[in-house]
Amino acid sequence: MAAAGQEQTVSDYIVHHLTNLTYGKLPEGFERYDGETVAAGGQWTFAHGADEIAAMGFNAIHVDSLGWSIGLGIIFCALFRWVAVRASAETPSGLINFIEMIVEFIDNQVKDTFHGNNKLIAPLALTIFVWVFLMNLMDLIPVDVVPELMMLAGVEYQKIVPSTDPNITMGMAIGVFVLMLFYSIKVKGFGFVKELTMNPFNHWAFIPVNLFMEVVGLLAKPFSLGLRLFGNMYAGEMIFILIAALFSAGIFWVLPAALLQIGWAIFHILVITLQAFIFMVLTIVYLSMAHEDH
């Protein structure tokens, strides 16, 4: 935020909305925003500004991203458990019917895409789709509502869309990557090593070339999975913030900004659903490849 007594610029507004609530350890001797110097041994505290976040380095936690993602995960589990308890053989209606449609849709996707035999894949696909969708759905909440409410509570920064944080999206992608490696080794055994060293050129002389190409291709999967979701959602959030900034440009911009906000929100419903679907489908595809033993 702008300093006390100074008018907030559009740049300040954008930076504030893109800054996470960060808790971490400031190094010894670091000079804080209020002029105080961090004492010996460092200091665990909430960051105030980008310079303090940078100084924390690896010893930092995005409290808002973790809090919202965990909270949405709890909502997902509680909602589906509530529906599961009330499900019956009779014709479902309302929310129960909607949830059953989602479960059936995900189950059909797994049956069509996954060619192995693993009871984990369908629940995993359902969890990924609904959880990512809920995180993306937070993007439809007006960008000023929650940050302003949190400011009243004394919390300066608050990003409520976890999928706009690369730490969250890459964390999920790395989780999928670990499962890929686990099932590749479990299903293929030594064949996984042969797959890395003897493809695409089936000759021992090309093992270094094959290994390099296969490892690069393998590592590209989690990076593309996580960064694709982050990039699309971050761009969407940025557009919402830029449109919101138009409201401060003068009375003549209020109506165009409102129309743009509504139009982009309607279009973004498709984006948030599509991104959750893509993340889920790629997860199924990658795990299916890990189960294919030639």
C-alpha positions, 0 to 999 in steps of 0.5 A: 500500500502507499505510505500513510498520507500519500495517494495510492497510484494504479501501480501501488494498487496492482502491486498490493493485490498481487502480493501474498500475505507472507510469513518468514524469517528476516535475516540478521541486520536487515532494516525493516520498513519502519526503520528497525533493524532485525536483531541477532538470530533473525526474526520470524514475522509477516513481511511488509512489502516486496523487499522483505519478502525477497529477504526472507528467501526460502524461509517464507510461507504464503499464508493466504495461499495455504489457508484458502487452498486448505479451506477449500479442500475441507469444503470439498471433503465436507460437501461430498461427504454430506452428499454421500451420506444422503445418497440413495437408490431413489432418483436424486434431486438438487445438489445430490443429482449435481454431485452424482453427475460430476462423479459420473463424468469424472469416472467416464473420463478415467475409463476412457483415458486410463488403461491400467488397473488402479483404484486410486486414479478415479478418486484422485481425478475427482479430487483434482478436478473439484479442488482446482475448480474451487480454487479457480472459482475464487477468481470470480469474487470481486478483487477488492472485497476480501482484501478490504475486509482483511484490511479492516481486520489489520491484515495488509495483504490477501490473495484469495485465488490459490491457483494464481500462486506458482507454489500451489500449482507446482506443488500439485504438479510435483505431487502428480510427478512423484506418483508418475515415478512411483508407478513407473518403477512399480509397474515397469521395474527395470523396464523403466530404466530401459525406457529412459536409456533405449528410446528413441534410438534402440542402440547402446551407443545412443544411451547418453542422447536417449537419457538426456531426451527422455529426462528432459521430456519427463521433467517437462511434464510437471513444469507444463502441468503446474505453469499452465494452470498458474499462467492462465489463472494469473493472467485472468486475475491480472485482467480483473485487477486492471478492469477494477483499476478503471473505476478510479479513472473517473465517472465516465469509466464506471459504466464501461468498467462494470460492463467489462467486469461482467463480460470477463467474469462470464467468459472466465467461468469457461476458463476456470472450468477448462483449466481444472479439466485440463489439469485433471485429464493430463494427470490421468494421461501421465499416470496412464503412461506410467502404467503402460508396460511394453 
